[in-house]
């Protein structure tokens, strides 16, 4: 019974003071990989639209692999091997995908840089 009486106040404290509970206040992601404004998951500014799409898809693919405890590998992603883009755009899409995937794996596995 005593545990139940303590659980609600402890939960309230944890929800209202994340900096206190976890030891660090929230700070937004620093700029990463020399891309200018934005975080590590923002595609490079020089990318064309299809490369940006590939980059975002690569980041999401890496997140799924990490969340599902799969061994990281861009060649294991169907989106990379068989992209749903016109044949003429596949090279650019795959380049963006690979860079996004690699950036996400580096960030997710090794922490922010």
C-alpha positions in Angstrom: 0.0 0.0 0.0 2.8 2.4 0.8 4.3 1.9 -2.6 1.1 3.0 -4.4 1.0 6.2 -2.3 4.6 7.0 -3.3 4.2 6.2 -7.0 1.9 9.1 -8.0 4.0 11.8 -6.4 7.2 10.2 -7.9 5.6 10.1 -11.3 4.5 13.7 -11.0 8.0 14.8 -10.1 9.5 12.8 -13.0 7.1 14.4 -15.5 7.6 17.9 -14.4 11.3 18.0 -14.0 13.1 16.1 -16.8 16.3 18.1 -16.3 16.4 17.2 -12.6 15.5 13.5 -13.1 17.9 12.8 -16.0 20.6 15.2 -15.0 20.7 17.3 -18.1 18.3 19.9 -19.5 17.0 19.3 -23.0 19.1 21.0 -25.7 18.3 20.9 -29.4 20.6 18.9 -31.7 23.8 20.7 -32.7 24.5 21.4 -36.3 26.0 18.4 -37.8 28.1 17.2 -40.7 28.7 20.7 -42.1 25.2 21.1 -43.4 24.5 24.5 -42.2 21.3 25.2 -40.2 19.6 22.2 -38.9 20.5 19.0 -37.2 22.3 15.8 -38.1 19.2 14.5 -40.0 19.0 17.4 -42.4 20.2 16.6 -45.9 23.1 18.7 -47.3 22.0 21.9 -49.0 23.6 20.9 -52.3 21.3 17.8 -52.7 18.7 17.8 -55.4 15.1 16.8 -54.5 15.5 13.1 -55.2 18.7 13.0 -53.1 16.8 14.7 -50.3 14.1 12.1 -50.5 16.7 9.3 -50.4 18.5 11.0 -47.4 15.2 11.1 -45.4 14.3 7.6 -46.4 17.9 6.5 -45.3 17.5 8.1 -41.9 14.1 6.4 -41.4 15.5 3.1 -42.6 18.4 3.3 -40.1 16.0 4.2 -37.3 13.9 1.2 -38.1 17.0 -1.0 -38.1 18.1 0.3 -34.7 14.6 0.1 -33.2 14.2 -3.5 -34.4 17.8 -4.5 -33.3 18.8 -5.4 -36.8 22.3 -5.4 -38.0 23.0 -2.1 -39.7 23.6 -2.3 -43.4 22.2 -0.2 -46.2 22.1 -3.2 -48.5 19.6 -4.8 -46.2 17.0 -2.1 -46.9 14.5 -2.8 -49.7 14.1 0.9 -50.2 17.8 1.1 -51.1 17.9 -2.0 -53.3 14.6 -1.4 -55.1 13.8 2.3 -54.8 10.3 3.4 -56.0 11.7 6.2 -58.2 12.2 6.5 -61.9 15.1 4.5 -63.3 16.9 7.6 -64.3 16.9 8.9 -60.6 18.0 5.7 -58.9 21.6 6.6 -58.6 20.9 10.0 -57.0 18.3 8.4 -54.7 20.7 5.7 -53.6 23.5 8.2 -53.0 21.1 10.3 -50.7 19.8 7.1 -49.0 23.3 5.9 -48.2 24.4 9.2 -46.8 21.3 9.5 -44.7 21.5 6.0 -43.5 25.2 6.3 -42.6 24.6 9.6 -40.8 21.7 8.1 -38.8 23.7 5.0 -37.8 26.6 7.1 -36.7 24.3 9.3 -34.7 22.1 6.6 -33.2 24.9 4.1 -32.4 27.6 6.5 -31.3 25.6 9.4 -29.9 25.5 13.0 -31.1 28.8 14.4 -32.4 
